[in-house]
Amino acid sequence: MISEICKTTEQKMQKSVEVLKADLAKVRTGRAHTGLLDHVMVEYYGSMVPVNQVANVTLIDARTIGVQPWEKPMLQKVERAIRDSDLGLNPSNQGDLIRVPMPPLTEERRRDLTKVVRHEGENAKVAIRNLRRDANQHFKDGVKDKTMSEDDERRGQDQIQKLTDRYVAEVDKLLAEKEQELMQI
């Protein structure tokens, strides 16, 4: 029973870390990467779909993303969707290709993005701690229901605490890497 609770809790903690990685990937650092446009939605025959499902998204160089829609009429829609997104990008239409240059980040913007990154990291830590609380509650319920001994409960709580410490340290490492990446000029 202890191993089952620990295993499911570890899987959920790993999922929290993966969500944090995805969130951090969306924070731009001045360098172009195709994942930046993953959450930009464009209207395609009445339904909203991600840009990468209606166009080929590539890197032209380190500071420019190229977006080539598969259908000619989609050019203006994709360009408008990128411009209207919350990314602060200004795409330029070049016939059949949309160039999306990445503007250099100002010092103030870098500091703001660092705050955003820290907030995301804190959310991930809270999620991990909530998972620890839930697992410990399962152990307490097991003792109350007489399905496990108090020693087993204590052992299980120790294992969960070690898992929590490990994943919180991983979150801290990811945050430090992202902050360093943001502050590089």
Residue pairs with C-beta under 8 A, 6 or more apart in sequence:
1 142
1 147
1 148
1 152
2 139
2 148
2 152
2 155
2 156
2 159
5 135
5 138
5 139
5 156
5 160
6 135
6 156
6 159
6 160
6 163
9 131
9 132
9 134
9 135
9 160
9 163
10 163
12 131
13 128
13 131
13 163
13 164
13 167
14 167
16 124
16 127
16 128
16 131
16 167
17 124
17 128
17 167
17 170
17 171
17 174
19 124
19 127
20 120
20 121
20 123
20 124
20 171
20 174
21 174
23 120
24 117
24 120
24 174
24 178
25 33
25 35
26 35
26 36
26 38
26 39
27 113
27 116
27 117
27 120
27 178
27 182
28 36
28 87
28 102
28 105
28 113
29 105
29 113
29 178
29 181
29 182
29 184
30 63
30 102
30 104
30 105
31 62
31 63
31 102
32 59
32 60
32 61
32 62
32 63
32 64
32 65
32 100
32 102
33 59
33 65
34 52
34 57
34 58
34 59
34 65
36 65
36 87
37 50
37 51
37 52
37 57
37 65
37 67
37 82
37 87
37 100
38 50
38 51
38 52
39 50
39 85
40 50
40 51
40 81
40 82
40 85
40 87
41 48
41 49
41 50
41 51
41 81
42 48
42 49
42 50
42 51
42 54
42 74
42 77
42 78
42 81
43 77
43 81
44 53
44 54
44 74
44 77
51 57
51 67
51 78
51 81
51 82
54 69
54 70
54 71
54 74
54 78
55 67
55 68
55 69
55 70
55 74
55 78
55 98
56 66
56 67
56 68
56 70
57 65
57 66
57 67
58 65
58 66
58 67
58 68
59 65
59 66
60 66
60 99
63 101
63 102
64 99
64 100
64 101
64 102
65 99
65 100
65 102
66 97
66 98
66 99
66 100
67 78
67 82
67 91
67 97
67 98
67 100
68 96
68 97
68 98
69 75
69 78
69 96
69 98
72 96
75 93
75 96
75 98
76 93
78 98
79 91
79 93
79 98
82 89
82 91
82 98
82 100
83 89
83 90
83 91
88 103
89 100
89 101
89 102
89 103
90 100
90 101
90 103
91 98
91 99
91 100
92 98
92 99
92 100
92 101
105 113
105 182
110 182
110 183
113 182
114 179
114 182
114 183
117 175
117 178
117 179
117 182
118 175
118 179
121 171
121 172
121 174
121 175
124 171
125 168
125 171
128 164
128 167
128 168
128 171
129 164
129 168
131 164
132 160
132 161
132 163
132 164
135 156
135 160
136 156
136 157
136 160
139 148
139 152
139 153
139 156
139 157
139 160
140 153
142 148
142 152
142 153
143 149
143 150
143 153
148 156
